[in-house]
Amino acid sequence: MDERPTIAIIGGTGDLGGGLAWRWARAGYPIVIGSRSAEKGAAAAAELSASLPAASVTGTGNAEAARAGDVVVVTVPFAHQTPTLEAIAGECGGKIVVDTTVPLIPPKVARVQLPPAGCAALIAQRLLGEGTRVVSAFHNVGAQHLREDHEVDCDVLVFGDDLEARAEVARLVEAAGMLAWEAGPLANSAAAEALTSVLIGINKRYGIPGAGVRITGTPTRGR
């Protein structure tokens, strides 16, 4: 895309969604923050606009945000994934939807608990239908680092069955200041989703404020 797409962030009032909104708004992308409450969406947008006066940021309800976005990024907890996607499905046809959902089931969030469907990303594709290009990413990023004005010490694995959509999301990852790696089809998202629980356990065991992952080695093609 030559012109920067408008990015709708569903659940944009949370830590992950708010952090991504801040990074993309700072990079010059128009942002629409969605929330279950249109008032909360608007309030989050006003707060972000105050910190980035030159940015284009608005806020509204989730369905309205999804309708306004060229790319839709879903940043809600696993418990809210299904109702949220059902509420916005009608606004997502033909669009890229980035699903960040990790199947964390309290209280044992440091234990891998993948759903019977295989992973949250496959649930998202089933709920949104074949006309929506689902890509999954941002599972292993410590949300608390996203609003900090420095490089995020974590690579991002990007999964998707549509190669063009996957590449577009990889570009958005790098616009947000992180290194993206296209890591295969949507079903492979299970690996990154499971790794989040492992990282939570490592954070707790070693007192790390948001451990991340890095891919080592020097690429000889594709970057």
C-alpha positions as CSV (number, residue, x, y, z in Angstrom):
1,M,0.0,0.0,0.0
2,D,1.5,3.4,-1.0
3,E,-0.9,5.4,1.2
4,R,-0.8,4.5,4.9
5,P,-3.9,2.5,5.8
6,T,-6.2,3.4,8.6
7,I,-5.7,1.0,11.5
8,A,-8.6,0.2,13.7
9,I,-7.6,-1.3,17.0
10,I,-10.3,-3.3,18.7
11,G,-9.8,-3.3,22.4
12,G,-7.6,-0.3,22.0
13,T,-8.1,0.9,25.5
14,G,-6.0,-2.0,26.9
15,D,-2.2,-2.1,27.4
16,L,-1.4,-4.0,24.1
17,G,-3.9,-2.1,22.0
18,G,-3.0,1.2,23.5
19,G,0.7,0.6,23.0
20,L,0.3,-0.4,19.4
21,A,-1.9,2.6,18.8
22,W,0.8,4.9,20.2
23,R,3.5,3.4,18.1
24,W,1.5,3.5,14.8
25,A,0.1,6.9,15.4
26,R,3.7,8.2,16.0
27,A,4.7,6.6,12.7
28,G,2.0,8.5,10.9
29,Y,-0.8,6.0,10.6
30,P,-4.4,7.1,11.0
31,I,-5.8,5.3,14.1
32,V,-9.3,4.4,15.2
33,I,-9.5,3.1,18.8
34,G,-12.4,0.8,19.4
35,S,-13.9,-0.2,22.7
36,R,-17.1,-1.9,23.9
37,S,-18.0,1.5,25.1
38,A,-17.8,4.3,22.5
39,E,-17.2,6.8,25.3
40,K,-14.2,4.8,26.5
41,G,-12.9,4.6,22.9
42,A,-13.2,8.4,22.5
43,A,-11.6,9.0,25.8
44,A,-8.6,6.8,24.9
45,A,-8.3,8.6,21.6
46,A,-8.3,12.0,23.3
47,E,-5.6,10.9,25.7
48,L,-3.4,9.6,22.8
49,S,-4.0,12.8,20.8
50,A,-2.8,14.9,23.7
51,S,0.5,13.0,23.8
52,L,0.9,13.0,20.0
53,P,-0.8,16.3,18.8
54,A,0.1,15.8,15.1
55,A,-1.4,12.3,15.0
56,S,-4.7,11.4,13.4
57,V,-6.6,9.5,16.2
58,T,-10.3,9.0,16.8
59,G,-12.2,6.6,19.1
60,T,-15.6,4.9,19.0
61,G,-17.3,1.6,19.6
62,N,-15.8,-1.7,18.3
63,A,-18.1,-2.2,15.4
64,E,-17.8,1.4,14.2
65,A,-14.0,1.2,14.5
66,A,-13.9,-2.0,12.5
67,R,-16.0,-0.4,9.8
68,A,-13.7,2.6,9.6
69,G,-10.4,0.6,9.5
70,D,-8.6,-0.6,6.4
71,V,-6.7,-3.0,8.7
72,V,-8.4,-4.2,11.9
73,V,-6.2,-5.3,14.9
74,V,-7.9,-7.3,17.6
75,T,-6.3,-6.9,21.0
76,V,-8.7,-8.5,23.5
77,P,-8.3,-11.2,26.1
78,F,-9.1,-14.8,25.1
79,A,-12.3,-14.8,27.2
80,H,-13.6,-11.9,25.0
81,Q,-12.4,-13.1,21.7
82,T,-15.5,-14.8,20.4
83,P,-18.1,-12.2,21.4
84,T,-15.9,-9.4,20.1
85,L,-15.3,-11.1,16.7
86,E,-19.0,-11.9,16.4
87,A,-19.8,-8.3,17.0
88,I,-17.4,-7.0,14.3
89,A,-17.6,-9.8,11.7
90,G,-20.0,-7.9,9.5
91,E,-17.5,-5.0,9.2
92,C,-14.4,-7.1,8.3
93,G,-15.3,-8.7,4.9
94,G,-12.3,-8.4,2.5
95,K,-10.1,-6.8,5.1
96,I,-6.9,-7.9,6.9
97,V,-7.7,-8.7,10.5
98,V,-4.7,-9.0,12.8
99,D,-5.5,-11.3,15.7
100,T,-3.3,-11.0,18.8
101,T,-5.2,-13.3,21.0
102,V,-3.4,-15.6,23.4
103,P,-5.4,-18.5,25.1
104,L,-4.5,-17.6,28.7
105,I,-6.9,-19.2,31.1
106,P,-6.6,-17.8,34.7
107,P,-5.4,-18.5,37.2
108,K,-2.7,-20.8,35.6
109,V,-1.7,-18.4,32.9
110,A,1.9,-19.8,32.9
111,R,0.6,-23.1,31.8
112,V,0.1,-23.8,28.0
113,Q,-3.6,-24.3,27.4
114,L,-4.3,-24.3,23.7
115,P,-8.0,-24.6,22.7
116,P,-9.4,-27.7,21.1
117,A,-9.5,-25.8,17.7
118,G,-5.7,-25.7,17.8
119,C,-5.1,-22.0,18.4
120,A,-6.9,-18.7,18.9
121,A,-6.0,-17.6,15.3
122,L,-7.9,-20.5,13.8
123,I,-10.9,-19.6,16.0
124,A,-10.7,-16.0,14.6
125,Q,-10.6,-17.2,11.0
126,R,-13.6,-19.5,11.6
127,L,-15.6,-16.7,13.2
128,L,-14.8,-14.1,10.6
129,G,-15.2,-16.4,7.5
130,E,-13.1,-17.0,4.4
131,G,-13.7,-13.5,3.0
132,T,-11.6,-12.0,5.8
133,R,-7.8,-12.4,5.7
134,V,-6.8,-13.2,9.2
135,V,-3.1,-12.8,10.2
136,S,-1.8,-13.4,13.8
137,A,1.0,-11.5,15.4
138,F,2.2,-9.7,18.6
139,H,1.7,-12.7,20.9
140,N,5.1,-12.4,22.7
141,V,5.5,-8.7,23.1
142,G,5.5,-7.3,26.6
143,A,2.8,-4.7,26.3
144,Q,4.4,-2.5,29.0
145,H,7.3,-1.8,26.7
146,L,5.3,-0.5,23.7
147,R,4.8,3.0,25.1
148,E,8.5,3.4,26.0
149,D,10.4,5.5,23.6
150,H,13.1,2.9,22.7
151,E,13.5,-0.2,20.6
152,V,11.3,-3.1,21.9
153,D,13.6,-6.0,22.7
154,C,11.4,-8.6,21.1
155,D,10.9,-9.9,17.5
156,V,7.4,-10.6,16.2
157,L,6.4,-13.8,14.6
158,V,3.7,-13.3,11.9
159,F,1.4,-16.1,10.7
160,G,-1.2,-16.2,7.9
161,D,-2.5,-18.2,5.0
162,D,-2.7,-15.2,2.7
163,L,0.9,-14.3,1.7
164,E,0.1,-10.8,0.6
165,A,-1.8,-10.1,3.9
166,R,1.0,-11.6,6.0
167,A,3.6,-9.5,4.2
168,E,1.5,-6.3,4.8
169,V,1.3,-7.1,8.5
170,A,5.0,-7.7,8.7
171,R,5.5,-4.2,7.3
172,L,3.2,-2.8,10.0
173,V,5.2,-4.6,12.7
174,E,8.3,-2.9,11.4
175,A,6.6,0.4,11.3
176,A,5.9,-0.1,15.0
177,G,9.6,-0.5,15.6
178,M,10.0,-4.2,15.9
179,L,11.5,-6.9,13.6
180,A,9.0,-9.1,11.9
181,W,9.5,-12.7,10.8
182,E,6.9,-14.4,8.5
183,A,6.6,-17.7,10.3
184,G,4.2,-19.8,8.1
185,P,0.5,-20.5,7.9
186,L,-2.1,-19.5,10.4
187,A,-2.1,-22.9,12.2
188,N,1.5,-22.2,13.2
189,S,0.3,-19.5,15.4
190,A,-0.2,-22.2,18.0
191,A,3.6,-22.1,18.7
192,A,3.7,-18.4,19.5
193,E,0.4,-18.5,21.5
194,A,1.9,-21.3,23.6
195,L,5.2,-19.5,24.0
196,T,3.4,-16.6,25.7
197,S,2.6,-18.8,28.7
198,V,6.2,-20.0,28.8
199,L,7.5,-16.4,28.8
200,I,5.1,-15.5,31.6
201,G,6.5,-18.3,33.7
202,I,10.1,-17.2,32.9
203,N,9.2,-13.6,33.8
204,K,7.9,-14.8,37.2
205,R,10.8,-17.2,37.9
206,Y,13.6,-14.8,37.0
207,G,12.0,-11.4,37.7
208,I,12.2,-10.2,34.1
209,P,9.9,-7.3,33.3
210,G,8.5,-8.7,30.0
211,A,10.8,-11.3,28.5
212,G,10.8,-11.4,24.7
213,V,12.1,-13.6,21.9
214,R,14.8,-13.1,19.2
215,I,15.5,-15.0,16.0
216,T,19.2,-15.5,15.6
217,G,21.2,-16.0,12.4
218,T,21.7,-13.9,9.3
219,P,19.1,-14.2,6.6
220,T,20.4,-14.9,3.1
221,R,17.0,-14.3,1.4
222,G,13.7,-12.7,1.9
223,R,14.6,-9.6,3.9
